[in-house]
């Protein structure tokens, strides 16, 4: 009898979460592979992930929150010959049925002013803000500064 109750509760929870995602306008939007390249406290760290939009409408990433850091900004690395520079990005569109990659050498989330020591191998939360469409929470693995891009 308890197994049926647990299965019923799990099904109800799944239905509520699905309805909440649809109501927020983020149905079909997923974030995967989130990781943070940790640096010493005096240097900025960076977060990387993939946003997949399987929905029929585009979504726009307006910002990212990271409670473990005092300052969070979206950037794009732009290369021109032998020089590279980081450019602040206010928002990024993810077209319908497409993917947006945050990866070393491209888009990334700059994380500055860590609120506490970061321990490689643990995770920290990020919240991706899609404006009126809603927010998505994701856990990001902390990796060493020497971590290769995947």
N, C-alpha and C positions, 0 to 999 in steps of 0.2 A: 504494500500500500504506500509506503514512504517513497519508493522508487517512482511510482506514478505521480506522486505529488511533486517530487523534484523535477521530473521530466516536464510536467505541466508548468511549473514555475519557470523553468529554463525557456520553454517555448514562449511564455508570456513576456519574459524579459527580452528575448530576441525580437519579438513583435514590437515592443515599445521602443527599443533602440532603433529598429528599422523605421518606424514611424517618425521618431525624432530626427533621424538623418534626412528623411524626405521632407519633413516640415522645415528644416533648416536650409533646404536648398542644396545640400551637399550629398544627396543620394548619388552614388556612382563615383564619388571622389574618394581616393585612398592615398595614404602616404606610407611608403615602405622604405626599408633600408636606412633608417636614420642613424647616423653616427657623428661623433664630435671628435675632431683632432685636438687633443688637449695640449696646452702650452703652459710654460711657467706663468705665474700670476701676473707678471709685468707685461706679457705679450698676449695679443688677442688669440682666442681659439676660433675654430670654424665648424659649422654644422653643415652636413650634406644629407640629402634624401631625394626620393623620387615621388613626384605627385602624378598620379594617374587619374585622368578624368574620363570615365566611361559614360558620362551623362550626355544628353542631347544639347546641353547649353554650356557655353564657356563659363569658367569661374575665374575670379581674380584674387590672387594672394596679396592682401593689403599689408601684412606685417607678421612678425613672429614674436612671441613672448617666451622668455626663458627665465623662470624665477631664480635659477642658480647664478644668474649674471646681472650686473647693474646696468649694462648697456647692450642692446641687441639691434643690429641693422642688417638689411639685405644689401648685398653687393654683387657686382659682376666684375670679373677680371677681364680687362680688355688688353689685347696685345697689339703692338704696332712695331713690327720688325723685332729689334732686340730689346725693346722696353715693354713693360707691362704696368698697368695701373688699375686700381680698384675704383669703381664708380658706384655711388650710392643709387639704389633702386627703390622707388616709392611703392610700386606695385608691379606684379607680373601676371599676365593673363595665361591661363591654361585652356586652350581651345577644346571644344567638345571632341571626345574620342581621341585624345592625344595625351602625351606625357611630357612633363617638364622635369628636367634633371638638375639637381644642385650637386655639383661635383668640383673637385679641385681644378683650378684653372678656368672655371666658368662662374655660374651663379653659386653663391654660398651665403650663409648667415654668419656674420661676424659677431662674436661673443666676447665682450670685454667686461672687466671688473668682476671677476668671480666672487661670489658671496661666501664661499668656503673652499677648502682644498678639494680638488677633483681627483677621484680615484679611478685609475684605468681599470676597465673591466666591469664597472658599475654602469648604471644608466641615470639619465636626467630627463625630466619632461620638457617638451616644447609644445606650445600651442600655436597652431597656424591659423591666422585670422583671415577669413574670406569675406569680410565686410558683412553686409546684410544677409549673405547666404549662410553664415555661421562660422563655427570654429571647429578645428580638429585637434585633438590631443594625441601626441605621439611620444614614445619613449626612445631615447637615443643612447646608443652604446658609447661610452667613453673609451677612446683608443689613444695610444701613445702618439707623440709628435711625429715619430718615424713611420707611422702607419701608411701603407701604400693606398693609393686610390683604387677602388674596385669599380 
